[in-house]
Amino acid sequence: MKHNLYIQDVTLRDGMHAIKHQYGKEKLKGICSALDKAGVDAIEVAHGDGLAGGSFNYGFGAHTDWDWLEGLSEVMTNAVLTTLILPGIATIDDLKKAADLGVKSVRIATHCTEADIAPQHIAAAKKLGMDVGGFLMMAHMNEPKKLAEQALVMEAAGADCVYVTDSAGALMMDGVKERVRAFREVLKPETEIGIHCHHNLSFGVANTIVAMQEGANRLDASLAGMGAGAGNAPLEVLVAVLDKMGAKHGSDLYQLMDAADDLIRPLQTRPVRVDRETLSLGYAGVYSSFLLHSERAAEKYGLDTREILVELGNRKMVGGQEDMIVDVALDMLAKKKEA
Amino acid sequence: MSKIKVAIIGSGNIGTDLMIKILSLSKTLEMSAMVGIDPDSDGLSRARRKGVATTHEGVDGLLKMAEWRDIKVIFDATSAKAHIYNWEKIEPFKDKKIVDLTPAAIGPYLIPAINFEIDDSLRNVNMVTCGGQATIPIVAAVNRVAKVHYGEIVASIASKSAGPGTRANIDEFTDTTSAAIEKVGGAERGKAIIVLNPAEPPLVMRDTVFTLSEMADKEKIRKSIHDMVAEVQSYVPGYELHQEVQFEEIPESAPVFIEGLGLKHGLRTSVFLKVAGAGHYLPEYAGNLDIMTSAARACGERMVKSLS
């Protein structure tokens, strides 16, 4: 079964991480509208950590998810309005609120070994009439066959699509290939496969293309790569590559290039790029969203960001454990004082 | 003084750990019956080996047991849904009380370190959640010094310590814990987050508490938290403050935007806790199990004080 390419923009969800969840309401609406006009298939909007992510742990947003989502479905003519939740942070009640605001699609995200906390939410989203993606984060931490078993749990619960989510930007091309292939081997032909990359090792676009060649049809990307860590696969670059490959899709390259440079780059107060810190995320296999929190802890306690990130990797911290960044920093500080 | 007879409904991780605690530690409670729904469950076979009467027919089976008549306290370690059914069956027996370890919360929330002085006429009390037992005492400790506007907790537990019941109902953790942060902890608004970590070897349970309160004397808050930690340690020996209490002033000029409260400033207090289990049923990493069953045991023992 051949599925059409489906490009989902994450500038207004993953991109939240890059600016501490501070998009203004009107700004966000403008970006959403530009993406819609440029022909992307879906636009994801939420706090970076999904609905109800606003907190001390992950950072409070400039607005609530409900304020950001309000009125968006009315300005969109083409794209599907989507959102994301992490069970353990958001609940089914939050999903219902999003549905009331016109959200038609949702991704239910869990760590790559914990798919069985998602069936309740997947079933509820299906009941609300939503298109549902299962989002297996930190996919580099689970081997292909076992990751595929987790994908089956999400498929059995009703997911229309399951994603290989490289939250740490730590997968290389073979790693992506093996995981998507393992999905294709066990999932039903009608179940779609998605790919979500981070650019920490500069593989954002390359990994997305490899996944596509192995049968993934839902591709995540963001304008100017706006996302956690070194960002996601940059949407305008991905679309340029798809054009050159002759792949069929509905997005307009020049409009996306303009939106990336005119609307997004000016917002990037901390450059979204591969540098010492973001490369460390990919190198150490650390959740990309830890970046700004670790930089802040390093500054507050007089430590080195890279050392904090590497230690978080050593301790096998998973997405959502941002509280452990300060904990690690305090441990390092105590050790330094001893020495 | 003879011990008071008790039953446990639910032969999963929590029920089994609680059984071991009562059998080996309690001076006032006697394990009279262990109730499950799967005759092959590890919990029921352990009970049989220890000479505890068992049934695999749930609460209906319990009501038919010879032991039922003398049982005074029932611990319910099933699920929120099952608890509603179980309470319906048990409620007519007016001489019996129930300690609810599910998130059903038909009765009021009880956290021994905070509101232990329960009314003797109360017949159903709820133990909130593992994360709630670990963190809400800290929210209350801040709140007794400075009014807490907002209390947020993050519970990280080892994947191996989360049974199928917990996994299938993760929203109940979030909802019940948030509600109890407000009702028992005293925060105007509560938020709860739970994260499962699959690392091997499994990581010991960690809990982090953030509060935003009115500005107050930091040393007073610090002392109040240390006192509260000692209080919880009296019934959960593996409970500890893992880092010194951290403070950050959030000035009026740079407030945070909290859903439901709007722009808020004040004092942010961060508390990093570690909860090591006693290693009764699951190993040390399962502090989440231990704090729940230790609190329930303490609660059961408190309930029978007036009986013995």
Interface residues (C-beta under 8 A of the other chain):
Chain A: A52 G54 S55 F56 N57 F60 G61 A62 H63 T64 P87 G88 I89 T91 I92 D93 H111 T113 E114 D116 I117 P119 Q120 H121 R315 K316 M317 V318 G319 G320 Q321 D323 M324 V326 D327 L330 D331
Chain B: E152 V154 S156 S159 P164 R167 A168 N169 I170 D171 F173 T174 D175 K191 I193 I194 V195 L196 N197 P198 A199 L203 R206 T208 F210 L212 H242 Q243 E244 Q246 V256 F257 I258 E259 R268 S270 F272
